[in-house]
């Protein structure tokens, strides 16, 4: 189904009664004066394929230009490096231990039936709320063009585009045989210019929504599928990246001995693939990122064309990061920097620091209270993040908040804390190993200092903070 409109009075009334958003929140501010929100999400995007994060090989001119317009957060982190747990977390403002969503098959409403999501909170304030593409979880590529694991109560309208990349799925090349396409090093190069791909159709539909609701106020979620595997793009995006420009991470082989075995998901390292295949796949990941960048650029251009830039808050994020061979690892579900760290750019038309970079540690769970704060809405009840407004006013202001990321391996929980200097990780409360990395001297995380007596005090301090945040939650077995 291409388009779903929730317009029948009976449907709206039933949803309202069930979800508790029948009565709008009173506001002294006229609806026409309220700021709009446009939330753009790229799927499985690492910072290492964006030029604005310091990577010269990347061709991402539109995201780069947007970063120069808003506030770019250098160190933002997801709460769980997997699509469904992460999206459930930031869309509800709750951490994974509250949502109890640790995999891609659980609907957060099972555990939190009455939780108010970000778009619901905005609907209560009189906003029109809609999404195009992937905001909540989809099984990619199987569920492209469907509702996926969507939350119907969150939206007044949804659009589910499907493009050439899905229709030509039979042509996808899978370098990791035996793994499903959505969890494999799989890729597709198509003919054409990309305008018939799913992400292009998502941009088309998002632009149409902006045109139809330009008088606002609106909350529109624009969820692109790329660069999630299969990494699909048209030939013109592949041509941006000569294969000989790609090289695998050159890492000290001895550092693997200090990594707890449970921390690694790709075994053998690099799936046992040869360098050429890994470089070919990496090129495809970059190409699909560039296709996503082009479509995000079209949406951002529409905001300007429609005269919405001076009254629309725009956010660009990914749900989590992605490894491209670091530590011999690929994809997500890892507690290394490349997997936990995400791009985060926020543009507030009335912002005091637009065009600047913030180097403080922030989290995706901060998104909900931030958007409510910027739009003058009441603080969301039960949200566990913190508004980033002070950092949007002054990116160098005092902050001091760490980031917490967790993931489950072999039914045992790994928990990680990231401060401005350190990353400390425990597996099964330390019983299956621990990691301590000095991000100032060792940003690639090659030297595990967890067992070094010189850093016993630091380890003890971070362990205490980690335990307090997790609430001493028993490991899942």
C-alpha positions in Angstrom: 0.0 0.0 0.0 1.6 3.2 -1.1 -0.4 5.7 1.0 -2.4 5.4 4.2 -4.6 8.2 5.5 -6.0 7.9 9.0 -8.9 10.2 8.4 -12.0 8.2 9.4 -13.6 9.8 12.5 -14.2 6.4 14.1 -10.5 5.4 13.6 -9.3 8.7 15.0 -11.6 8.5 18.0 -10.6 4.9 18.8 -6.9 5.8 18.5 -7.4 8.8 20.7 -9.1 6.9 23.4 -6.6 4.2 23.4 -3.5 6.4 23.4 -4.7 9.2 25.5 -4.2 12.1 23.1 -7.8 13.2 22.5 -7.6 16.5 24.3 -5.0 19.0 22.9 -2.6 20.6 25.2 -3.6 24.2 25.9 -1.1 26.8 24.5 -1.1 30.6 24.6 0.8 30.6 21.3 -1.3 30.6 18.1 -0.7 27.5 16.0 0.5 29.6 13.1 3.3 30.9 15.2 4.6 27.6 16.3 7.8 26.2 14.9 7.6 23.2 12.6 9.8 20.1 12.9 11.4 18.1 10.2 13.2 15.0 11.4 15.5 13.3 8.8 16.9 9.9 9.6 19.5 8.0 7.6 19.6 4.3 8.2 22.8 2.7 9.5 25.0 5.7 8.7 28.5 6.0 10.2 30.1 9.4 10.6 33.1 8.2 8.6 31.3 8.6 5.3 30.4 12.2 5.8 32.6 15.1 4.7 31.4 17.4 7.6 32.8 14.8 10.1 36.3 15.3 8.5 36.4 12.5 5.9 37.8 13.8 2.6 36.8 10.7 0.6 33.1 11.2 1.3 30.9 12.9 -1.2 28.1 14.3 1.0 27.7 18.0 -0.1 24.1 18.4 1.1 24.6 17.1 4.6 27.8 19.0 4.7 26.0 22.2 3.7 23.3 21.6 6.3 26.0 21.0 9.0 27.4 24.5 8.1 23.9 25.9 8.6 23.0 24.2 12.0 24.9 23.0 15.0 26.9 19.8 14.3 27.4 17.6 17.3 30.8 16.0 17.0 30.2 13.3 19.7 26.6 12.0 19.7 25.8 8.5 20.7 23.0 6.0 20.3 21.6 4.0 23.2 21.6 0.7 21.4 23.4 0.0 18.1 20.6 -1.8 16.4 17.7 -0.3 14.5 14.6 -1.2 16.5 16.0 -0.7 20.0 17.6 2.6 19.1 14.5 4.0 17.3 12.2 2.9 20.1 14.5 4.6 22.5 14.8 8.1 20.9 11.2 8.2 19.7 9.9 7.5 23.2 12.7 9.3 25.1 13.4 6.2 27.1 16.5 4.1 27.5 16.5 0.5 26.3 16.3 -0.8 29.9 13.0 1.1 30.2 11.5 0.1 26.8 12.8 -3.4 27.3 13.4 -3.6 23.5 16.7 -5.3 22.8 16.1 -6.8 19.4 14.3 -6.1 16.1 11.2 -8.1 16.7 9.6 -6.4 19.7 7.0 -3.6 19.5 7.6 -1.1 22.3 3.9 -0.8 22.9 4.0 -4.4 24.4 6.0 -3.1 27.3 4.9 0.5 27.4 1.4 0.6 26.0 0.6 4.1 27.1 3.9 5.8 26.4 3.6 9.1 24.5 6.0 9.3 21.5 7.5 12.5 20.1 4.9 12.9 17.3 2.1 12.1 19.8 3.4 14.9 22.0 3.3 17.3 19.1 -0.1 16.1 18.0 -1.4 17.1 21.5 -0.1 20.6 20.9 -2.1 20.8 17.6 0.5 19.7 15.2 -0.1 17.6 12.1 2.2 14.5 12.3 3.3 12.4 9.4 6.1 10.1 8.3 7.5 8.9 5.1 9.6 5.8 5.0 11.5 4.4 7.9 11.1 6.1 11.3 10.3 3.1 13.4 11.8 -0.2 12.5 11.5 -2.0 9.2 13.0 -5.3 8.2 15.2 -4.1 5.3 14.8 -5.0 2.5 11.9 -7.3 3.1 9.4 -4.7 4.4 10.3 -1.8 2.2 7.0 -0.4 0.9 5.0 -1.6 3.9 4.3 -0.2 7.4 7.0 -2.3 8.9 7.0 -2.2 12.7 5.4 1.2 12.7 3.4 2.8 15.5 0.1 3.9 14.0 -0.8 6.1 17.0 2.2 8.4 16.3 0.9 9.7 13.0 -2.0 11.4 11.2 -0.6 10.2 7.9 2.0 7.7 6.6 3.5 7.1 3.2 5.4 3.9 2.3 7.3 4.3 -1.0 9.0 1.4 -2.8 11.5 1.9 -5.6 13.8 0.2 -8.1 16.3 -1.0 -5.4 13.5 -3.2 -4.0 12.1 -4.3 -7.3 15.5 -5.4 -8.5 16.4 -7.2 -5.3 17.1 -10.4 -7.2 20.2 -8.8 -8.7 21.7 -8.0 -5.3 25.3 -9.3 -4.8 25.9 -11.0 -1.4 29.5 -11.5 -0.4 28.5 -13.2 2.8 26.6 -16.3 1.7 24.2 -17.7 4.2 23.3 -14.3 5.7 20.1 -12.6 4.9 20.5 -9.5 2.7 19.6 -7.1 5.5 22.4 -8.5 7.6 25.0 -9.2 4.9 27.7 -7.4 3.0 25.3 -7.1 0.1 25.1 -4.4 -2.6 23.4 -3.4 -5.8 24.5 -1.0 -8.6 21.6 -0.1 -10.9 21.2 1.8 -14.1 19.5 5.2 -14.2 20.2 8.3 -12.1 18.7 7.1 -8.8 15.4 9.0 -9.2 13.5 5.8 -9.2 15.1 4.4 -6.0 13.1 4.2 -2.8 15.0 7.1 -1.1 14.2 9.3 -4.1 10.5 8.4 -3.8 10.7 9.1 0.0 12.1 12.6 -0.8 9.3 13.1 -3.4 6.6 12.3 -0.8 8.2 14.3 1.9 8.4 17.3 -0.4 4.7 16.9 -1.2 3.8 16.8 2.5 5.8 20.0 3.0 3.9 21.7 0.2 0.5 20.5 1.5 1.2 21.5 5.1 3.4 24.6 4.7 1.0 26.7 6.8 1.9 24.3 9.7 2.5 23.5 12.3 3.8 20.1 11.3 6.0 17.3 12.6 7.2 15.4 9.6 9.5 12.4 9.8 11.6 11.6 6.7 13.1 8.2 7.0 15.6 7.2 4.3 16.7 3.5 4.0 20.2 4.1 2.9 23.0 3.2 3.4 21.4 0.1 5.1 22.4 -3.1 3.4 21.8 -4.0 0.7 23.8 -0.9 -0.2 22.0 0.1 -3.3 22.7 3.1 -5.6 22.6 4.0 -9.3 25.7 3.9 -11.4 26.4 7.7 -11.2 26.9 7.5 -7.5 29.3 4.6 -7.8 31.3 6.6 -10.3 32.0 9.2 -7.6 34.3 6.6 -5.9 37.2 5.0 -7.8 37.8 1.6 -6.3 41.6 2.3 -5.9 40.8 5.0 -3.3 39.5 2.5 -0.8 41.7 0.7 1.7 40.9 -1.4 4.8 41.8 -0.1 8.2 45.5 -0.8 8.9 45.5 -1.9 12.5 48.1 -3.4 14.9 47.3 -7.1 14.9 48.4 -7.5 18.5 45.5 -5.4 19.8 43.0 -8.2 19.2 44.4 -10.2 22.1 43.2 -7.6 24.6 39.6 -7.4 23.3 37.2 -9.7 25.2 36.0 -12.3 22.7 32.3 -11.5 23.5 32.9 -7.9 22.2 33.3 -9.2 18.6 30.4 -10.3 16.4 32.2 -10.9 13.1 34.1 -14.2 13.4 36.3 -14.9 11.6 37.5 -11.3 11.3 36.3 -9.6 8.1 34.0 -12.6 7.5 37.1 -14.3 6.1 36.7 -12.3 2.9 39.6 -11.1 0.7 40.5 -7.4 0.6 39.1 -6.9 -2.9 35.6 -7.9 -1.9 35.7 -5.8 1.2 36.8 -2.7 -0.8 34.1 -3.3 -3.4 31.5 -3.4 -0.6 32.9 -0.3 1.1 32.6 1.5 -2.2 28.9 0.5 -2.4 28.3 1.8 1.1 29.8 5.1 0.2 27.8 5.3 -3.0 24.5 4.5 -1.3 25.4 7.2 1.3 25.8 9.7 -1.5 22.4 8.8 -3.0 20.8 9.4 0.4 22.7 12.7 0.7 21.3 13.8 -2.7 17.7 13.0 -1.7 18.2 14.7 1.7 19.4 17.7 -0.2 16.2 17.8 -2.3 14.1 17.9 0.9 16.2 20.6 2.5 16.0 22.6 -0.7 12.2 22.3 -0.6 12.2 23.8 2.9 14.0 26.9 1.5 11.8 27.1 -1.6 8.6 27.0 0.4 9.8 29.8 2.8 9.9 27.4 5.7 13.5 27.8 6.8 12.7 30.6 9.2 10.1 28.6 11.1 11.2 25.0 10.9 13.5 23.1 13.2 15.4 20.5 11.2 17.3 17.5 12.6 19.5 15.1 10.8 20.5 11.8 12.5 21.2 8.2 12.0 19.8 5.5 14.3 23.3 4.2 15.1 26.8 4.0 13.6 28.3 1.2 11.5 31.7 -0.5 11.3 33.6 -0.7 8.1 36.4 -3.1 9.0 37.5 -1.5 12.3 38.8 -4.3 14.5 37.9 -6.7 11.7 34.2 -5.9 12.4 31.4 -4.9 10.0 28.0 -3.5 10.5 26.4 -2.7 14.0 25.7 -4.4 17.3 29.1 -3.4 18.6 30.3 -1.1 21.4 33.2 0.4 19.6 33.2 4.1 18.7 32.3 3.6 15.1 29.1 1.6 15.9 27.9 3.7 18.9 28.6 7.2 17.5 26.1 8.8 15.2 25.8 12.0 13.1 23.6 14.6 14.8 22.9 18.0 13.3 20.2 20.4 14.6 19.1 23.6 12.9 16.9 26.0 14.9 16.0 29.1 12.9 16.2 31.2 16.1 19.4 29.4 17.2 22.3 31.5 18.6 25.1 29.3 17.4 24.1 28.1 14.0 27.1 27.1 11.9 29.1 26.0 14.9 30.3 22.6 16.2 29.7 21.2 19.6 32.2 18.8 21.1 30.3 17.8 24.2 29.0 14.3 24.7 25.3 13.9 23.9 22.8 11.1 23.3 20.0 10.4 20.9 17.7 10.0 23.9 18.2 13.8 24.3 16.3 14.4 21.1 12.7 14.2 22.5 13.2 16.8 25.4 15.2 19.0 23.0 12.5 19.2 20.4 9.8 19.9 22.9 11.9 22.6 24.5 12.7 24.3 21.2 9.0 24.4 20.3 7.8 25.7 23.6 6.0 22.5 24.6 5.7 21.0 28.0 8.5 18.7 29.0 7.6 15.1 28.0 6.6 13.1 31.0 9.0 10.3 31.8 11.6 11.2 29.2 15.1 10.2 30.3 17.2 12.5 28.2 18.1 16.1 28.6 17.4 19.1 26.5 20.3 20.1 24.3 19.1 23.7 24.2 22.0 25.1 26.4 24.5 23.6 23.9 22.5 25.0 20.9 22.8 28.4 22.6 26.5 27.9 23.4 28.2 24.8 22.1 31.1 25.2 24.6 29.0 25.6 27.7 29.5 23.4 30.6 27.8 20.0 30.2 29.5 17.1 31.8 27.0 14.5 30.8 28.3 11.1 29.6 26.7 8.8 27.0 25.5 5.3 27.7 25.2 2.6 25.1 24.4 -1.0 25.5 24.0 -4.2 23.4 23.3 -7.8 24.0 25.6 -10.6 22.8 24.9 -14.3 23.4 22.1 -13.3 25.8 24.6 -11.3 27.9 24.5 -7.6 28.2 27.3 -5.3 27.3 27.2 -1.7 28.7 29.4 1.2 27.8 29.9 4.7 29.1 31.5 7.4 27.0 32.9 10.5 28.6 34.9 13.3 26.9 38.1 11.3 27.5 37.2 7.7 28.1 35.1 4.8 26.9 34.6 2.0 29.4 32.7 -1.1 28.6 31.7 -4.1 30.7 30.3 -7.4 29.4 28.0 -9.3 31.8 28.9 -6.8 34.6 32.5 -7.5 33.9 32.4 -11.2 34.3 33.0 -11.7 30.6 35.5 -8.9 30.2 36.0 -5.2 30.3 37.5 -2.5 28.0 38.9 0.9 28.8 40.1 3.2 26.0 41.6 6.7 26.3 39.9 8.6 23.5 42.5 11.4 23.6 45.5 9.3 23.0 43.9 6.3 21.4 40.8 7.3 19.4 40.9 4.1 17.3 40.6 2.0 20.5 43.7 -0.1 20.0 44.9 -0.3 23.6 42.6 -1.8 26.2 43.7 -0.3 29.6 41.0 -2.1 31.7 43.6 -4.3 33.4 46.3 -1.7 33.7 46.9 -0.9 37.4 47.8 2.7 36.4 44.2 3.2 35.4 42.5 1.3 38.3 41.1 4.6 39.7 39.6 5.6 36.4 38.2 2.1 35.9 36.5 2.1 39.3 35.0 5.6 38.8 33.5 4.7 35.4 32.3 1.3 36.7 30.4 3.1 39.4 28.8 5.5 36.9 27.9 2.6 34.6 26.3 0.7 37.5 24.3 3.7 38.6 22.9 4.3 35.1 22.0 0.7 34.5 20.3 0.5 38.0 22.2 -2.7 38.6 19.9 -4.4 36.1 20.6 -8.1 36.1 22.1 -9.4 32.8 19.7 -11.0 30.5 20.3 -14.7 30.3 
